[in-house]
Amino acid sequence: MKFLFAAVYLGHLLLAKADDMDEISKIESTMVLKPRAKAPKEKKKKEDKIGSGTCYQRCNTVPLDAATLIQKYNLNLTDPIHQDALSKAVNGHLQLGSITQNIAEANDADMVGALIVDGLSGDDSFPHGDIKPLFTVGEINMCEENNGEVYVGVPDGMGAYLSDDLTLRIVVQSESYGPLARESIPYPVNDGSATFTGSHVQYTDFDREGLSMFLTHDGPASEIIKGFGQVATKYYNLNGELVGPRNTSGRTFSGAHFSNTDAQGNWAVKYPTTEADWLMQSLCSAHLEEKHQFGKGIGFEDDIYITNEEWITYAENAEHVGISMHAIDLAKGVDYAVGSVTNSGFEKIVELNPQHKDYIVLGVSGYNGSYGGSTAELDARNNEYGKRPDGTDYVNPKNVCPARIYIGMKGKMEDGSDAPADDFLARNGLRYGKVYGFATDMSSSGPTGGLFRDSFHKPRENGAQVDGKFVAIDWMWDGVAKNFRHDGAWDFQIDVPGYESTDMKWWNSGSLDSSGSKTEHLSPDTRPGMTAFIQGSTAGYFGHYYIHGVKEALDAIELDDDLDFPSELDSTYFVYQGENDISGQIELNGVGLYRSPVTECPGAIDATVNCDEDNSVKSTFEDIDGLEVIAAQEGLFAIIQEDSGNDLGERMFISSVLEHEADGNELTYYFMAMSGGKFNTRMSEMIGIPAMASSASGSHEFSGVIDLSGMLARKGGAKKEGVFSIRGREVKDGEFAIRAHDGEAKRQMELEVPINDKLIVLGLQAHNFYDGVIQAFQADRGGQVMLYQPDI
């Protein structure tokens, strides 16, 4: 995700950037440093109204111990920032979930006379549904278990499940960059034999009943938090070894985290870690998949949190393996690096309906090799593999790729042999499988008129159709970490297998030879019988890929002893939104006012337009990043989160019901909130949450969406007569509809709940909040996780 930040500590500007990385390429142009405003005296708050006689479960809280915090976070008691942070923590003012003030806002505060006070909300009269913080970066766990653990930012990928019938667990990971920017507090793995800095994956447990009622009162989430901690404590690398300590003076012979090294275990990242062995780099988006969520025996065999490292900067001329997907076994708290989907770095990977008990299907998106700082692997690819079939050299594979899926066979090792029953990756189809890319007829008479994906969408109406196929590439993972020159990411520059020397080409974003816009978040279509996903793009368009005949193709494979996977699957793509002017499609509902006039953003008055950089005001979506489809009683809806660096405040929208009828009608986008922006009034005045967290005026980014409605729905709450029997279990009026660990029932219930009855978790990244308690407790950068109920 492209975002913008600077680092300031006691008056010194520290600019940390990764070479050629989109993520941190606009730091100087988007940060405006200001003298700090005085923090206000705390005002006595009204008594929280959680409900007379209501009893929610919460953890046993224990006061934070000053000596423990000083040691754990290496606090410097001669530093006033550390002194203030320690005082707040020990006095209970940073308890996890205690902050009730919103970072996001509905209007620029100066335009409506809202408060401009450090630590307090601005205008939070959100136009299309209530938004309320659940927890905020810099808060500290006061539960007895894992007491003193800080919530680390910035929030990004997330998921949720019922850990038991009374507890809803929200999993959120941080998108953190370790020594490439600033190092977060290290966390130990494998019984303390190794440590990671960078991205964390943390859980927060909530009382289920209390969470279902959270938007009905003003009380803090701390009253309903039952637990907090790291999701995984055991980590395996690509070779199946437990991650171990790093040899800082040479090769790590066993247990290397290969995202940081070459295949021999030699350190390759541009900068070394200073307090940890390894860097868990830029965990971006994520998806949580429950066992058999598509039907009996269909889907993963375990509850899995899918995450992935996104991009990295290597040292000059350093050979490297690349970065991988991770599959976390939620029951056992074990993280497995996964090589079968390539090692090319990813934005988001989600499970799709395989419609077959023996296979799993994943949708895959991301950069396809955003590895800055070194050309060693590109040079090696050309030296070792020679020219491409068309006689030209291979090019940097970053963003040279189509929409992708992966099909894996359950119960098999990488060579196709039977796996032990207790092999987690094999059991879930993550060892033996094929990667597929979307290809289409690229002749002038083909469905795109010969245009690659970005060009095709400029402009393009809702309902435009492209017929094609998902075709398997030749590359397959063999279970051994190899340098990136051998990866499958390069296959999207050459002919489509089975269609050599024809007009059938990979429908890449730019071309076969050049980078285009990034395939950003994708989201599964969870309706019964569908193997499909919705794919977004940083170019500002998104659409729906339907994969046809999946069950029939996989059934046919079972009858063919010579094949384990189909060579291709028919597919159709429909446009929901082209790269068009959307200003007339946005419904602000009387809010969305920007600070104006701003000379650098001429004519930008409200959130119908985007000022993505100085003197650049655009009427299209800019850099659609976060994208999650919400399945509701009325149909599918999309939540869209931009990552453009909007100088006036990044935007978030929820769509009208998705449809692609080619009837001349376009979708409507309901403005939800905005946040950040270097010219935004609150950012310019260095307003932060927590107070004193802001160091500069800069960009924010909404990122991450979870639909909780399937887990919080009750009998009678779906507003539909005739409900209820859930999977043969009779449910009484007022009871929660589903029990823990029933992914199929959860998906079923999501489809029963009307959109305006949904409770949805949202993430917000505040890249300019890295001072105060966030700096003191090594929590990287700020942000919030919030609960939202639509009103559209």
C-alpha positions, 0 to 999 in steps of 0.5 A, spaced: 500 500 500 502 506 498 503 511 503 506 517 506 510 518 512 516 521 516 519 520 522 520 526 527 524 525 534 525 531 538 526 536 533 530 531 528 527 529 521 528 522 520 526 520 513 526 512 512 524 510 505 525 503 501 528 504 494 523 504 488 518 502 493 511 505 492 509 504 499 514 510 501 515 514 495 512 521 497 514 522 504 517 529 503 512 532 498 506 529 503 509 531 510 508 538 513 512 539 520 508 543 525 510 545 532 506 541 537 500 544 540 499 544 547 495 537 549 489 539 553 487 538 560 483 531 561 476 533 561 471 528 566 467 524 562 460 522 563 458 516 566 458 510 560 451 507 559 452 500 558 446 498 560 442 497 567 443 490 569 447 488 563 453 483 565 458 482 560 464 478 561 471 481 561 478 479 563 481 479 570 485 486 569 492 487 572 495 494 573 501 495 569 508 495 573 512 500 571 519 496 572 516 491 567 514 496 562 521 500 563 525 493 561 520 490 556 520 497 552 527 499 554 524 506 556 529 512 557 527 515 563 531 522 561 526 522 555 520 526 557 516 522 552 517 516 555 516 519 562 509 521 559 508 514 556 510 510 562 505 515 567 499 514 562 500 506 562 501 505 569 495 510 571 491 505 567 489 511 561 492 506 556 488 500 557 486 496 551 480 499 548 479 505 553 479 510 547 473 512 545 475 518 540 475 517 533 481 519 528 476 519 522 472 524 521 466 526 517 468 533 515 474 537 515 473 540 523 475 547 520 469 547 515 464 546 521 466 548 527 468 542 530 473 541 536 481 541 534 483 539 540 489 533 541 486 527 543 479 528 541 475 527 535 473 532 530 466 532 527 464 524 527 457 525 524 458 520 519 453 520 514 452 513 512 452 509 519 455 510 526 463 508 527 466 507 533 473 505 536 474 498 538 482 499 540 487 504 538 494 503 536 499 505 543 494 502 547 496 496 552 493 490 554 491 490 562 488 483 562 492 478 566 494 474 561 499 477 556 499 483 561 503 489 558 503 487 551 502 493 546 497 493 540 502 495 534 500 498 528 499 500 523 492 496 522 491 492 516 489 485 514 484 482 519 479 477 520 474 474 526 471 467 528 468 465 534 473 462 539 467 459 543 460 460 543 461 466 548 467 469 545 468 473 538 476 473 536 478 479 532 485 478 529 489 484 526 495 484 523 500 490 523 503 493 516 510 494 519 517 495 515 522 494 521 529 496 519 526 499 512 523 504 516 522 503 524 522 497 528 516 495 532 517 491 539 520 484 537 516 478 539 519 471 540 517 465 537 519 457 537 520 458 545 524 464 544 529 461 540 528 466 535 525 473 534 521 477 529 520 485 528 516 488 523 509 486 522 505 483 528 499 478 528 495 480 534 488 477 537 483 481 541 477 477 544 471 480 545 465 478 549 460 476 544 454 479 547 457 485 549 460 486 542 453 485 539 450 491 543 457 496 542 454 501 538 448 502 542 451 506 548 457 510 549 462 506 553 469 503 551 470 497 548 475 495 554 469 493 558 468 487 553 475 485 552 476 478 554 483 477 552 489 479 547 496 476 545 500 474 539 496 469 534 502 465 533 508 463 537 511 457 532 513 459 526 516 454 520 520 457 514 519 455 507 523 448 507 519 446 513 524 448 518 523 451 525 525 459 524 531 459 529 536 465 531 540 468 525 547 468 524 549 475 524 556 474 521 554 469 515 550 464 513 544 461 517 545 454 515 538 452 518 531 455 520 532 462 516 526 466 514 527 466 507 524 472 506 530 476 508 535 471 505 538 468 499 536 460 498 543 459 502 541 463 508 545 469 507 542 476 509 539 480 503 535 485 506 538 492 505 538 494 512 539 489 518 535 488 524 538 491 531 533 488 536 531 482 533 533 476 528 528 477 523 524 481 519 516 480 518 516 485 512 509 488 510 504 483 512 499 487 508 491 484 507 489 478 510 483 473 510 480 468 515 477 462 512 474 457 517 473 449 516 468 447 510 465 454 510 462 452 503 459 445 505 460 439 508 468 437 507 468 443 502 474 448 503 480 448 508 480 442 513 482 447 518 481 454 521 486 458 517 488 465 517 491 467 510 496 473 510 502 475 506 508 479 506 507 484 500 514 488 498 521 488 500 527 492 499 534 488 498 541 490 499 544 492 492 546 486 488 543 481 493 541 475 491 534 473 494 528 468 495 523 473 495 517 473 500 511 468 501 504 467 503 503 465 510 498 460 513 496 460 520 493 454 524 489 458 528 487 452 533 495 451 534 498 458 533 503 456 528 505 460 522 507 456 516 511 459 510 507 457 503 511 457 497 506 453 492 503 460 490 509 463 488 514 467 492 512 473 489 509 477 494 502 478 495 496 483 497 491 479 499 489 471 498 482 469 499 479 462 499 474 461 493 469 455 493 472 449 490 465 445 489 469 439 491 472 435 497 479 434 494 481 440 492 481 448 495 481 454 490 485 461 492 484 467 489 491 471 489 493 478 488 499 483 489 505 486 486 508 479 483 515 481 485 516 488 488 523 487 490 527 494 490 534 495 491 537 489 487 537 487 480 541 480 481 535 476 480 533 479 474 540 478 471 540 471 473 534 470 470 536 472 463 543 469 464 540 462 466 534 461 462 536 465 456 531 469 452 524 469 452 521 465 447 519 471 443 527 473 443 527 478 448 530 479 455 525 478 461 523 484 465 522 486 472 516 482 473 513 487 478 505 488 476 507 484 470 501 479 471 494 478 470 488 476 475 490 469 478 488 463 482 491 457 485 488 450 485 491 445 490 489 438 492 488 436 499 493 430 502 498 431 497 506 432 498 509 437 493 511 431 488 504 428 488 505 423 493 500 421 499 502 426 505 501 424 512 495 425 515 498 430 520 501 434 515 497 441 516 499 444 509 498 438 505 491 436 509 489 443 506 492 443 499 497 448 500 503 443 498 501 440 491 497 445 486 498 449 480 497 457 479 493 460 474 492 466 470 487 470 466 488 470 459 484 472 453 484 473 445 488 479 445 486 480 437 483 487 435 477 483 434 477 479 441 473 482 447 478 487 449 479 490 442 487 488 443 487 492 450 491 490 456 487 491 462 489 498 464 487 501 457 481 497 457 478 500 463 479 507 460 473 509 460 469 503 461 461 502 463 458 498 468 457 491 465 462 491 460 464 483 459 471 480 457 470 472 456 477 468 457 480 462 461 484 461 467 490 457 464 495 453 469 502 456 468 508 450 467 511 452 474 510 448 480 513 449 487 517 443 489 518 444 497 525 447 497 526 454 497 530 457 491 532 464 489 527 468 485 530 467 478 526 460 479 520 462 481 513 462 477 512 470 477 516 470 470 511 465 467 506 471 465 511 474 460 511 468 456 506 465 451 500 462 455 501 454 455 497 451 450 496 457 446 503 458 443 504 463 438 496 465 438 492 471 440 491 468 446 495 472 451 495 473 459 491 479 460 496 483 464 495 490 467 500 493 462 503 488 457 507 482 457 513 487 457 511 493 462 509 494 469 502 496 469 497 498 475 497 493 481 492 488 482 490 490 489 485 487 494 480 481 491 474 479 495 471 472 494 463 471 492 461 467 498 454 466 495 452 458 494 455 455 488 459 461 486 467 460 484 468 467 483 471 473 486 471 481 485 478 484 484 480 491 485 486 495 482 490 501 484 488 504 477 481 505 480 477 500 477 474 493 479 470 488 477 467 480 478 471 474 475 466 468 475 470 461 474 465 456 470 465 449 470 469 448 476 466 442 479 465 438 473 472 440 471 475 437 478 470 431 477 473 429 470 480 429 473 478 424 478 477 419 472 483 421 469 489 417 472 494 422 468 492 428 470 491 432 477 489 439 475 485 442 469 489 445 464 484 451 464 477 453 466 473 458 462 471 464 465 468 471 464 469 478 467 464 483 468 466 491 470 463 494 476 467 500 475 471 503 470 476 508 470 471 514 469 469 520 473 465 518 479 463 524 482 456 524 480 455 517 483 458 519 490 452 520 495 455 525 501 449 526 504 451 533 506 458 532 509 465 530 506 467 537 506 474 538 505 478 544 508 478 549 502 480 553 499 487 550 498 491 553 493 495 546 492 488 543 490 484 547 486 477 547 486 477 541 491 471 542 495 468 536 498 469 528 497 466 527 490 474 529 488 481 526 490 487 531 491 492 525 490 498 530 490 499 537 489 495 541 483 492 534 481 485 533 483 481 527 480 474 525 479 476 518 478 477 513 484 484 513 486 488 507 488 483 503 490 486 499 495 482 496 501 476 492 497 471 487 501 465 485 498 459 484 504 454 479 502 447 481 505 440 479 504 439 484 498 445 482 494 453 484 494 455 490 497 463 493 496 466 497 501 472 501 498 478 504 501 483 508 497 490 509 498 492 515 494 495 520 499 489 524 498 492 531 501 485 533 504 483 526 507 483 519 504 476 517 503 472 510 504 465 508 501 460 503 501 457 501 494 449 500 492 448 493 491 453 490 486 450 489 479 453 488 472 447 488 467 450 493 462 443 497 462 447 504 462 446 504 470 452 505 474 453 504 481 452 509 487 458 510 492 455 512 499 461 516 503 463 513 509 468 517 512 475 521 511 481 521 515 488 524 514 491 529 509 497 534 509 492 540 508 487 537 513 486 542 519 486 537 524 493 534 521 496 541 520 495 542 527 498 536 529 492 533 532 493 525 534 489 520 538 492 518 542 494 525 544 501 527 542 502 521 537 502 526 531 509 528 529 507 531 522 501 533 518 500 527 513 496 521 510 492 516 513 489 510 509 483 506 511 484 498 510 481 492 512 474 490 513 470 484 517 463 482 516 461 480 523 454 479 522 454 472 521 457 471 528 452 476 531 445 474 528 440 472 532 433 469 531 428 474 529 434 479 527 434 477 520 427 481 519 425 475 515 419 470 516 420 463 517 427 463 520 430 459 524 433 452 523 440 453 522 443 446 519 438 442 523 439 446 530 433 449 532 434 456 535 430 460 540 428 467 539 433 472 541 439 467 541 445 467 537 444 463 530 450 460 530 455 456 534 463 457 534 467 453 529 461 453 524 464 456 518 458 454 513 453 457 518 456 463 518 456 464 511 449 462 511 447 467 516 451 473 512 446 472 507 440 473 511 442 479 514 440 486 511 446 491 510 443 496 515 443 491 520 450 489 519 456 490 524 462 491 520 469 492 523 474 497 519 481 498 520 484 505 519 492 507 518 495 513 521 502 514 518 503 520 521 502 518 528 509 515 531 510 520 537 508 520 544 506 513 547 506 510 540 514 511 539 515 510 547 512 503 546 515 501 539 508 500 536 510 503 529 505 508 527 498 509 529 491 507 527 484 504 530 480 498 529 473 500 529 466 498 529 461 500 523 453 499 522 451 501 515 445 506 514 444 507 506 
